[in-house]
Amino acid sequence: MAEKKPSNGKSKSTKKTTGKSSTKTNVNRVVKAAKKIDTSKSFKENKDAFTDVVVATATSASRAQNKKQRKFFVVLTVILVVVLIAVAVYGYFNGWFNTVIYGESGYVNGNVNSETYDVAVINQQELSIHFLDLGNKYVGDSVYIKAGDTDILIDAGSRQSSAETITKYINQYVTDNKLEYVIATHAHQDHIAGFVGTNKAKGIFEAFKVDTIIDFALTNQNTTTDGGKNTLYGNYLEKRNAAVNSGATRYSAADCFNNANGAKDTYQLSDTVELEILYNFYYENKSSDENNYSVCVMVNQKVDESNTNHYFFSGDLEKEGEEKMVEYYEREDTPTLPNCTLYKAGHHGSKTSSSPALLAKLKPEYVCICTCAGTSEYTSANDNQFPTQQFVDNIAPYTDKVYVTTQVDFYCDKGWSSKGTVKAMNGNIVFGCTNGNITMYFTNNDLKLKDTDWFKDKRICPAAWKEEQ
């Protein structure tokens, strides 16, 4: 018996089969394009994949219209809009659009070539000291110093992924892919993680050739976990030792201060700049606090025949270590600690460092803090969040020229909320000095800490700073 056909001459079964096949082809086309989107990558890196999705959808829609599959076209369009909205929401909270909204640094107000910051101009400085905004929600230290043709890096926090941020930044200044000196102050994650790096981002010891490594003499850290896996410190040792095997020379801070094992307490960086390794009681004495093992250094810059600028760096050295340092330099057989033009705030501006005893000796003119202002990474108590109220009160009698790299918002006790943001306060801060003339550069703005909205909301302005206003 012959099959009954409809008036259009096609069998019902043939029409149904053809429709399914066409719809499936159109959907597969879009799905195949969508699979190219990698949620672990940035919006910029996914740009081609998004373009392919749009093209695939347009092609499918066009063919659907040509075959009068209007119902399918409407459904496909609705699905695509919903998917793109979902992807956009996901991408927004994972920072995909930060580079589009905020620039290449990928977080709020980050522009490494703003009008107040020009790499070519900074490169002309006799000495430049760079306090790096690491662009994430974690507190960490990383300070790059350029003295003539000599490149120095002090610490590489805050996480292993920060290696990419640090490398990208200092590559603007390092012309020979070499760091003459690398200093790791102590074995905490927020100071050494970037030396290790990740599978995607080479650690500092791999990204650059290193001539001399100076690091902590003692630590309380273990090299492996109970399960036998390397700890971060264990990985740091592997990367550091690999650099030594590739030609770097490694000294402990104790070696340097004692002029032992081929090390020196002072290294000439340029005609006018030297690096001095300072005394720390805890180079050779155990402490229950890892911070106290910090390598402490002074950069001395000869301005003229009778004047020298001093720039002080003490890692996370705590109050007890600072006080022992002051006692040492008050001895009759040692030179006193000099007044300092620049002070990198101890321990990110905590209440347990930048002690009155130390500040009374240093009397700093400028202070730079590597921290995320307002972070509750370590505490939910407002007064104790970096930079702390105690730090502000201690530093205020000496200067109001206090600058901070980064700040955070919406950091809650159980971690980041969906609205959590990290943004520049001053951003990358560069202190430059040539022939005694000081110039400061900022990738975000030049506001002093006391003039920021964060400070006005979170801190009590000390009397000394009110007098300056």
C-alpha positions in Angstrom: 0.0 0.0 0.0 1.4 3.4 -1.0 2.3 5.9 1.7 -0.2 8.8 2.0 1.6 12.1 1.4 0.5 15.5 2.4 -0.2 18.2 -0.2 3.4 19.5 -0.2 4.6 16.2 -1.6 6.7 15.3 1.5 6.0 12.5 3.9 5.3 13.4 7.5 8.1 11.2 8.6 10.6 12.8 6.2 9.6 16.3 7.4 10.0 15.4 11.1 13.4 13.8 10.5 14.7 16.7 8.5 13.6 19.2 11.1 15.4 17.4 13.9 18.5 17.1 11.9 18.5 20.8 11.0 17.9 21.9 14.6 20.6 19.5 15.9 23.1 20.9 13.5 22.3 24.5 14.5 22.6 23.7 18.2 25.8 21.8 17.8 27.3 24.7 15.9 26.7 27.0 18.8 27.7 24.4 21.5 31.0 23.7 19.7 31.9 27.4 19.6 30.9 27.8 23.3 33.1 25.0 24.4 36.1 27.1 23.4 35.4 29.5 26.3 37.9 28.9 29.1 36.6 30.2 32.4 40.1 30.1 33.9 41.2 32.8 31.4 40.5 36.5 31.2 37.9 38.1 29.0 40.6 39.3 26.7 42.0 35.8 26.3 38.4 34.5 25.6 37.7 37.2 23.1 38.0 35.0 20.0 35.9 32.3 21.6 33.1 34.8 22.3 33.3 36.0 18.7 33.0 32.4 17.5 29.8 32.0 19.6 28.3 35.1 18.1 29.2 34.1 14.5 27.9 30.5 15.1 24.6 31.8 16.5 24.2 34.3 13.7 24.8 31.6 11.1 22.4 29.2 12.8 19.7 31.9 13.0 20.2 32.8 9.4 19.7 29.3 8.3 16.8 28.8 10.6 15.1 31.8 9.0 15.8 30.6 5.6 14.0 27.4 6.4 11.3 29.3 8.2 12.1 27.7 11.5 11.0 30.8 13.3 10.1 29.0 16.4 13.5 27.5 16.7 15.1 30.9 16.0 13.2 32.5 18.8 14.1 29.7 21.3 17.8 29.7 20.2 18.0 33.5 20.6 16.4 33.4 24.1 18.7 30.6 25.2 21.7 32.5 23.9 20.8 35.7 25.7 20.3 33.8 29.0 23.6 32.0 28.6 25.5 35.2 27.7 24.0 37.0 30.7 25.0 34.0 33.0 28.5 34.0 31.5 28.8 37.8 32.0 27.7 37.6 35.6 30.1 34.7 36.2 32.9 36.6 34.5 32.3 39.8 36.3 32.7 38.3 39.7 35.8 36.4 38.5 37.5 39.5 37.2 37.1 38.9 33.5 36.2 42.5 32.7 38.6 44.2 35.1 41.1 44.8 32.3 38.3 46.3 30.1 36.9 48.5 32.9 40.0 49.3 34.9 43.0 48.8 32.5 45.7 46.2 32.0 46.5 45.7 35.7 43.1 44.0 36.1 41.8 45.8 39.2 40.3 49.1 40.1 42.2 52.3 39.3 45.3 50.3 38.0 47.0 52.0 35.1 50.8 51.5 35.1 51.3 54.4 32.6 49.1 57.1 34.0 49.9 60.8 33.7 51.7 60.8 37.0 53.7 57.7 36.2 56.0 57.3 33.2 58.5 54.4 32.9 60.8 56.4 30.7 61.0 59.2 33.2 61.4 57.0 36.2 64.3 55.1 34.4 66.2 58.4 34.3 66.3 58.5 38.1 69.7 57.9 39.8 67.8 55.7 42.3 64.2 54.5 42.2 62.5 52.4 44.9 59.2 50.7 43.8 56.6 49.4 46.2 54.5 47.0 44.2 50.7 46.8 44.3 50.2 43.1 43.8 46.6 43.4 42.7 45.0 40.7 44.8 43.2 40.6 48.1 46.1 39.2 50.1 48.7 41.2 52.0 52.2 40.8 50.7 55.6 42.6 50.2 57.5 43.1 47.1 59.9 46.0 46.6 62.0 46.5 43.5 65.0 48.9 43.6 67.0 50.2 40.6 70.3 51.9 41.3 72.0 52.8 38.1 72.3 49.6 36.1 71.8 47.4 39.3 68.5 45.7 39.9 67.4 44.5 43.3 64.3 42.7 44.5 63.3 42.5 48.1 60.6 39.8 48.7 58.1 38.4 46.3 54.6 38.1 47.9 51.8 37.6 48.2 50.9 34.3 46.5 52.6 32.1 44.0 50.5 33.6 41.2 52.0 37.0 42.1 55.1 36.0 40.3 53.4 37.0 37.0 52.5 40.4 38.3 56.0 41.1 39.7 57.8 39.8 36.6 55.6 41.9 34.3 56.2 45.0 36.4 60.0 44.8 36.8 60.5 43.8 33.2 59.7 47.5 32.4 63.0 48.3 34.0 65.2 45.3 33.8 66.9 45.4 30.4 69.2 42.3 30.7 66.9 39.8 32.3 69.1 39.8 35.4 68.6 40.7 39.0 72.0 41.5 40.6 70.5 41.1 44.1 67.5 39.2 45.4 66.6 39.4 49.1 64.1 37.2 50.8 63.4 38.6 54.2 61.8 35.6 55.9 59.9 32.4 55.2 56.3 33.5 55.3 54.1 33.0 52.2 53.4 36.7 51.7 57.1 37.3 51.2 58.4 34.2 49.4 55.5 32.7 47.4 56.4 34.7 44.2 59.9 33.2 44.2 58.3 29.8 43.6 55.6 30.7 41.0 53.0 28.4 39.4 52.7 26.0 36.5 51.6 29.0 34.4 53.9 31.7 35.8 57.6 31.1 36.4 58.9 32.0 39.8 61.3 34.9 40.1 64.3 32.5 40.4 63.4 31.1 37.0 62.1 34.2 35.3 65.4 36.0 35.8 69.1 35.3 36.1 70.2 36.1 39.7 73.7 37.0 40.7 73.4 37.2 44.5 70.7 35.8 46.9 70.6 37.1 50.5 68.0 35.4 52.7 67.0 34.6 56.3 69.5 32.8 58.5 66.9 31.0 60.6 63.3 29.7 60.2 60.7 27.7 62.1 59.2 26.4 58.8 59.2 22.7 57.8 60.3 21.7 54.4 57.7 18.9 54.0 54.2 18.1 55.3 53.3 15.1 57.4 52.5 13.4 54.1 55.9 14.0 52.7 55.0 16.7 50.2 57.0 19.9 49.9 55.7 22.9 51.9 55.9 26.3 50.3 59.2 26.8 52.1 60.4 23.5 50.8 59.5 24.6 47.2 61.3 27.9 47.9 64.5 26.0 48.9 64.3 23.9 45.7 63.9 27.0 43.5 66.6 28.9 45.3 69.1 26.0 45.2 68.4 25.5 41.5 69.3 29.2 41.0 72.5 28.6 42.9 73.3 25.6 40.7 72.8 27.9 37.7 75.4 30.4 39.0 73.8 32.5 41.7 75.7 33.0 45.0 73.7 32.6 48.2 74.5 34.2 51.6 72.5 34.2 54.8 71.9 37.6 56.5 74.1 36.4 59.3 76.9 35.7 56.8 76.6 39.2 55.5 76.4 41.0 58.8 79.4 39.1 60.1 81.4 39.4 56.9 81.6 35.6 56.9 81.8 32.9 54.2 82.7 35.3 51.4 79.8 37.7 52.2 80.0 41.4 53.0 77.9 43.7 55.1 77.9 46.4 52.5 77.5 46.1 48.7 78.2 48.9 46.2 75.2 49.2 43.9 76.3 52.3 41.9 78.7 55.2 42.3 76.4 56.8 44.9 74.3 54.0 46.3 75.2 51.1 48.6 73.2 48.3 50.2 74.0 47.7 53.9 72.9 44.6 55.8 71.8 45.7 59.3 72.1 44.0 62.7 69.3 41.7 63.8 69.5 39.8 67.1 67.4 37.0 65.5 69.9 36.2 62.8 71.5 33.9 65.3 68.9 33.5 68.1 65.7 31.6 67.9 62.3 33.3 68.1 58.8 31.9 68.4 57.7 34.5 65.8 58.9 33.9 62.2 58.7 37.6 61.5 61.7 38.3 63.8 64.0 36.4 61.4 63.6 39.2 58.8 66.6 40.4 56.9 67.0 44.1 57.7 68.7 46.4 55.2 69.5 50.0 54.7 70.0 51.6 51.3 72.4 54.6 51.6 72.5 57.2 48.8 75.3 59.8 48.8 73.7 63.1 47.8 76.8 65.3 48.1 80.1 65.4 50.0 78.3 66.0 53.3 74.9 64.5 52.9 73.6 60.9 52.6 70.0 59.8 52.3 69.0 56.6 54.1 66.2 54.2 53.2 65.2 51.6 55.8 63.7 48.1 55.2 63.0 45.6 58.0 60.6 43.1 56.5 58.2 42.0 59.2 60.5 42.5 62.2 58.4 42.8 65.3 58.7 45.2 68.3 61.1 43.0 70.3 63.5 42.7 67.3 63.3 46.5 66.6 64.1 47.3 70.2 67.1 44.9 70.2 68.3 46.6 67.0 68.1 50.1 68.7 70.0 48.8 71.7 72.7 47.4 69.5 73.2 50.7 67.6 73.3 52.7 70.8 76.5 50.9 71.9 79.7 53.1 72.0 81.5 50.9 69.4 78.8 51.1 66.8 77.4 54.0 64.7 73.9 55.1 65.6 70.9 54.4 63.4 70.6 57.5 61.2 67.5 59.5 60.5 65.8 58.1 57.4 64.4 59.8 54.4 62.3 56.8 53.6 60.9 54.0 55.8 59.1 50.9 54.5 56.6 50.4 57.2 57.4 47.3 59.2 55.0 44.3 59.0 52.5 46.0 56.6 51.7 48.7 59.1 50.8 46.4 62.0 50.4 47.4 65.6 53.3 45.0 66.6 56.0 46.8 64.7 57.1 50.4 63.9 57.7 50.8 67.6 58.2 54.1 69.3 61.8 53.1 70.1 62.7 52.5 66.5 60.8 55.5 65.0 62.5 57.8 67.5 65.8 56.9 65.9 64.7 56.8 62.3 62.4 59.9 62.3 61.3 59.1 58.8 60.2 61.8 56.3 58.4 59.4 53.9 56.6 56.1 54.7 55.4 53.6 52.2 53.3 50.6 53.2 52.9 47.4 51.1 49.5 46.2 52.3 45.8 45.9 51.5 44.2 48.6 53.7 41.2 47.3 55.5 41.8 43.6 54.9 40.4 41.2 57.5 42.7 38.4 56.2 44.2 38.2 59.7 41.6 39.8 61.9 38.1 41.1 61.9 38.9 43.8 64.5 38.9 47.1 62.6 41.6 48.8 64.7 44.0 45.9 64.1 43.5 45.7 60.3 46.5 47.1 58.3 47.5 49.9 58.6 46.5 49.8 62.2 45.4 52.7 64.4 48.5 52.0 66.6 50.8 52.4 63.6 49.1 55.6 62.6 49.5 57.0 66.1 53.2 56.0 66.3 54.2 57.4 62.9 52.1 60.7 63.1 54.6 62.7 65.2 57.3 62.3 62.4 55.5 62.6 59.1 52.1 62.7 57.4 53.7 61.6 54.1 52.4 58.1 54.4 51.3 56.1 51.3 49.7 52.7 50.8 49.7 50.4 47.8 46.3 48.7 47.9 42.9 48.6 49.7 40.1 46.1 49.9 36.3 46.3 50.4 33.7 43.8 51.5 36.1 41.3 53.0 33.9 39.4 55.5 34.8 36.9 58.3 33.9 33.9 56.1 35.9 35.1 53.2 35.1 37.3 50.3 31.5 38.3 49.6 30.2 38.3 46.1 30.7 42.0 46.1 34.3 41.9 47.2 36.7 44.2 45.5 40.4 44.9 45.6 41.7 48.2 44.3 44.6 50.5 44.3 45.0 53.1 47.0 48.1 54.8 45.7 48.8 51.8 43.5 52.4 51.1 42.6 54.5 53.7 44.5 57.8 54.8 43.2 60.2 56.9 45.3 62.9 58.5 43.1 65.9 60.5 44.0 68.5 62.2 41.8 71.1 64.7 43.0 69.1 65.0 46.2 65.9 65.9 44.5 63.0 63.6 45.5 60.1 62.8 43.1 57.3 60.4 43.9 55.2 58.6 41.2 51.9 56.7 41.7 49.9 54.6 39.3 46.6 55.6 40.9 46.8 58.9 42.8 49.1 60.9 45.1 46.8 61.1 48.1 48.4 60.8 51.5 46.8 58.1 53.7 45.2 60.7 55.9 43.4 62.2 52.9 41.8 58.9 51.6 38.2 58.1 52.1 39.3 54.8 53.7 41.2 56.6 56.4 38.4 59.1 57.1 36.0 56.2 57.6 38.2 53.7 59.4 40.7 55.6 61.5 40.9 58.5 64.0 43.1 61.3 62.7 45.9 61.9 65.3 46.5 65.5 66.5 49.8 65.8 64.7 48.1 65.2 61.4 45.3 67.6 62.1 47.9 70.3 62.7 49.2 69.7 59.2 45.8 70.3 57.6 
